Amino acid sequence: MKAVIYARYSSDNQREESIDGQLRECMEYAKFNGIDVVNSYIDRALSAKTDNRPNFQRMIKDSYKGLFDVVLVWKLDRFARNRYDSAHYKTILKRNGVRVLSAKETISEGAEGILLESMLEGYAEYYSIELAEKVKRGLTENALKAKANGGTCTFGYTVDSDRHYQIDPPAALIVREVFQLYADGKTMKEIKDILNAKGLTNSRGKEFTFNTIQRMLSNRKYIGEYHFGEVTIPDSMPAIVDKELFEKVQKMLVKNKKAPSRHKAEDDYLLTTKLFCGHCGAIMNGESGTSHTNTTYRYYKCVNSRKKKCKKKPIAKEKIENAVIKRIMQFLEDEKAIDELVERIYELQFAENTYIPKLEEQITETQKRIDNLIKAAEQGFVSESSAKRLKELEETKKQQEIALIQEQIKTPLFTTDQIAFAIYKFRQLDLSTREAKQALIDGFVNAIYLYDDHAKLILNYKNDTKTITLDELQGSDFNSVTAP
């Protein structure tokens, strides 16, 4: 089995050694379990609240090449602290024959393990939000004093030792020129070309782009208005552009603004990566179209139908989504099934820990090496290097014993009452919100295979299969889907 390691830390406040620690423990896990590590992907000072991580995305792309079977992480929150991203990318990896394993969290590979994993990810997301709130309080205090809160400084300004904004004279001249050129009738593209032709660069030393000019022309900091989060303080920092010119430019921006293009929001399609064509097995993606009456229709369509390799007809988005949600709610009404699910998830937490016997074996081996060195010393074979080696082995054994103790004192992550509470919370979700519907689908749906006259819904519970009939699909009415 071939694996790659994904490691990251989220801020510059964490040390580089935290990456080394993750890699070391992942390597130990791989060695103990006979896994061959072939590569590693590392993102430094990047948060897992977003999927905008270069090496993470490179790893996802590489999964299509069939180079590895497992993505090994130190803990699940290294992979993602956002449940949608986690479910989305794990599904992509799964389609590519790749699993995500945690070196420090023992989770079953079965269907119930998916629910347990979902709970762990939920706690990671909660921690991330709680941490963000604490950080936000500190940033807000800075904002109330009109201080810079980190990140790239706005072009035209510098930050002094007290973290207040000060004008950068050379850059400020460029800012004023940009505003004046636009007020004189130049387009953003023309302004970009003029600046680049002069050899001028932005704050990162690169050429100006259309987006840079666009952001510059609408930035209210240039009239002295500080803004951060919910804090806005007029005239709290030195102005670069006078208000009359700024307001003139704003009116021109509104006048020249074109209607934005409409983009399909992938996360609006709740069954993305879970809905498959019953005819050819290909994934069904969300699409939209507009009729001659300007009505927008949204539906799921087999990817092979575009190439005329499959004749499966599209299905209305709301019909299939509402039918699936209704089936999940019916499952949650089955008290017997829920009781059994709670017990199975609880038992998973007591699954045999393969890490403990490996640690014990490693400690025994280390002790043998220590004993051999001591015997050699007793027989007079003593050298400076052997004394140094003895000290290293004793330190290694100490660390191994600490690791063993930590494993042995681990308690179940959840009691049966806590697990039941978490599952029953799904019953109380507000199904009028997209977030609630997505939570149900992510937690309970493994896959859906859509045929012409019915759909097969595979749940994350013993791979339990539920059938959705044609009548249910045609008559799906979300208003009838309520919590039991």
CORKAWO-V453491 format. One record per pair of residues at least 12 apart in sequence whose C-alpha atoms are under 8 Angstrom apart, sorted by the first residue. I is the first residue (numbers start at 0). J is the second residue. D is the distance in whole Angstrom. If there is no record, write none. Layout:
BEGIN
i=[I/I]
j=[J/J]
d=[D/D]
END
This chain:
BEGIN
i=[0/0/0/0/0/0/1/1/1/1/1/1/1/1/2/2/2/2/2/2/2/2/2/2/3/3/3/3/3/3/3/3/3/4/4/4/4/4/4/4/4/4/5/5/5/5/5/5/5/5/5/6/6/6/6/6/6/6/6/6/6/6/7/7/7/7/7/7/8/8/8/8/8/8/9/9/9/9/9/10/10/10/10/11/13/18/21/21/22/24/24/25/25/25/25/28/28/31/31/37/40/40/40/41/41/42/42/47/47/47/47/47/47/48/48/48/48/48/49/49/49/49/50/50/59/59/59/62/62/62/63/65/65/67/68/68/68/69/69/69/69/70/70/70/70/71/71/71/71/72/72/72/72/73/73/73/74/74/74/74/75/75/75/75/76/76/76/79/80/80/80/80/80/81/81/82/82/82/82/83/86/87/87/90/90/91/105/105/105/106/106/107/107/109/110/110/110/110/110/111/111/111/111/111/111/112/112/113/113/114/114/114/114/115/117/139/139/139/142/142/142/143/143/145/145/145/145/145/146/146/146/146/147/147/147/148/152/154/154/154/154/154/155/155/155/155/155/155/155/155/155/156/156/163/164/164/165/165/166/166/171/174/174/174/175/175/177/177/177/178/178/178/178/178/179/181/182/182/182/182/187/187/187/188/190/191/191/191/191/194/195/216/216/216/217/220/220/221/221/221/221/222/222/222/222/222/222/222/222/223/223/223/223/223/224/224/263/263/265/267/268/268/269/269/269/269/270/270/271/271/271/272/273/273/273/273/274/274/274/274/275/275/275/275/275/276/276/276/276/276/277/277/277/277/278/278/278/278/279/280/281/281/281/282/282/283/283/283/283/284/284/284/284/285/285/285/285/285/286/286/286/296/297/297/298/298/298/298/298/299/299/299/299/300/300/300/301/311/311/312/317/317/318/318/318/318/318/319/319/321/321/321/321/322/322/322/322/322/323/323/324/324/324/324/325/326/326/327/327/327/328/328/328/328/328/331/331/332/337/337/338/340/341/341/341/342/344/345/345/345/345/345/348/348/349/354/355/355/355/358/358/358/359/361/362/362/362/365/365/365/366/368/369/369/369/372/372/425/426/426/427/428/430/430/430/442/443/443/443/444/444/444/444/445/445/445/445/446/451/452/452/453/453/453/453/453/454/454/454/454/455]
j=[33/34/35/67/68/69/34/35/36/37/66/67/68/69/34/35/36/37/38/67/68/69/70/71/36/37/38/39/40/67/69/70/71/22/25/36/38/39/40/70/71/72/39/40/41/55/70/71/72/77/78/18/21/22/39/40/41/42/72/73/77/78/41/42/43/44/45/77/42/43/44/45/46/77/43/44/45/46/47/43/44/45/46/44/44/41/72/73/73/73/102/71/72/73/102/102/354/354/357/67/54/55/58/54/55/54/55/76/77/78/79/80/81/79/80/81/124/127/79/80/81/84/79/84/88/91/92/92/95/97/95/95/96/97/96/97/98/97/98/99/100/97/98/99/100/99/100/101/102/99/100/101/102/101/102/103/101/102/103/104/101/104/119/120/120/123/124/120/120/121/123/124/127/120/124/117/120/121/124/441/441/271/272/272/273/272/348/350/352/347/348/347/350/461/458/459/460/461/462/340/343/344/459/460/461/344/347/442/459/344/442/443/459/344/442/227/228/230/226/227/230/230/232/163/225/232/235/236/161/162/163/164/162/163/164/162/202/170/171/174/201/202/167/168/169/170/171/172/173/174/239/170/171/236/236/237/236/237/237/239/239/215/239/240/239/240/190/212/216/216/240/244/245/248/244/248/244/247/248/251/209/212/213/209/212/207/208/209/212/207/207/245/248/249/249/236/238/237/238/239/240/234/237/238/239/240/241/242/245/235/236/237/238/239/236/238/286/287/285/433/285/316/320/436/437/440/320/440/283/284/285/284/444/445/446/447/446/447/448/449/301/446/447/448/449/301/311/448/449/450/448/449/450/454/309/311/449/450/309/448/301/302/303/301/302/299/300/301/302/299/300/301/302/297/298/299/300/316/298/299/300/315/315/316/313/314/315/316/317/313/314/315/316/312/313/314/313/450/451/451/475/477/472/473/474/475/476/472/475/475/476/477/480/467/471/472/475/476/456/467/436/439/440/480/480/465/467/439/440/443/426/480/481/482/483/423/426/483/419/422/419/460/415/418/419/415/418/411/413/414/415/418/411/412/411/406/403/406/407/399/402/403/403/399/396/399/400/392/395/396/396/392/389/392/393/385/389/439/482/483/482/482/480/481/482/459/458/459/460/456/457/458/459/457/458/459/462/458/469/468/469/466/467/468/469/472/466/467/468/469/467]
d=[8/5/6/8/6/8/6/5/6/6/8/5/5/6/7/6/5/6/7/5/6/4/6/7/5/6/5/5/7/7/6/5/6/7/7/7/7/5/6/6/5/6/6/5/6/7/7/6/5/8/7/6/6/7/8/6/5/7/6/7/6/8/6/5/5/7/7/6/7/6/5/6/7/8/7/4/4/4/7/8/4/6/7/5/8/8/8/5/8/7/7/7/7/6/6/6/8/7/6/8/6/7/7/6/8/6/7/7/7/7/5/5/7/6/5/5/8/8/8/8/7/8/8/7/8/8/7/7/6/7/6/7/8/7/6/5/6/5/5/6/7/7/6/5/6/6/5/6/7/7/6/5/6/6/5/6/5/6/6/7/6/8/8/7/7/6/8/8/6/8/6/5/7/8/6/8/6/7/7/8/7/8/7/6/8/7/7/8/7/7/7/6/8/8/8/5/5/6/6/7/7/6/6/6/7/7/7/8/7/8/6/7/7/7/7/8/8/7/8/6/7/7/8/7/6/7/6/7/8/5/5/7/5/6/7/8/8/7/8/8/7/6/5/7/8/5/4/8/8/7/8/7/7/8/6/7/8/7/7/7/6/8/8/8/7/6/7/8/8/7/8/7/7/7/8/7/8/7/6/8/6/6/7/6/8/6/6/6/7/7/6/8/7/8/7/8/7/8/5/5/5/7/8/5/6/6/6/6/7/6/5/5/4/7/7/8/7/7/7/8/6/7/7/8/6/7/7/7/8/6/7/8/8/7/5/6/6/5/6/7/7/7/6/5/6/6/7/6/5/7/5/5/5/8/7/7/8/7/7/8/6/7/7/6/6/6/5/4/6/5/6/6/7/7/6/4/6/8/6/6/7/8/6/6/6/5/4/4/8/6/5/7/6/7/5/7/7/8/7/8/8/8/6/7/8/5/7/6/8/6/7/5/8/7/6/6/6/8/7/8/7/7/7/8/6/8/8/7/8/7/7/8/8/7/7/8/7/7/8/8/8/7/6/6/6/7/8/8/7/7/6/7/6/7/7/8/6/7/7/7/8/6/7/8/6/6/7/7/8/6/7/8/6/7/7/7/7/7/5/7/6/7/8/7/8/8/5/5/8/7/6/5/6/5/5/5/8/7/8/7/5/7/6/5/5/8/6/5/7/8/6]
END
